[in-house]
Amino acid sequence: MSTATVDLSQVDLGDFDLWDPRPPYELFAQMRREAPLHWSPLKRFPEEGGSGRSRATPTSG
């Protein structure tokens, strides 16, 4: 993944290619800045209801 910003409305965190060869750390940094709560379509997992929320900020305790 490059350091260029991406359109977060198009990001699907369930896309395995996004995680190859490593977690998309630059994308996580962008998400923390721009969309700490992100709705992801999870197209690869239709049995999961087709969508999911991701929290890009740590939780406490």
PyMOL commands that set and color helices and strands:
alter all, ss='L'
color gray80, all
select helices_A, chain A and resi 8-10+16-19+25-34+46-48
alter helices_A, ss='H'
color red, helices_A
select strands_A, chain A and resi 37-40+52-55
alter strands_A, ss='S'
color yellow, strands_A
deselect
rebuild
show_as cartoon
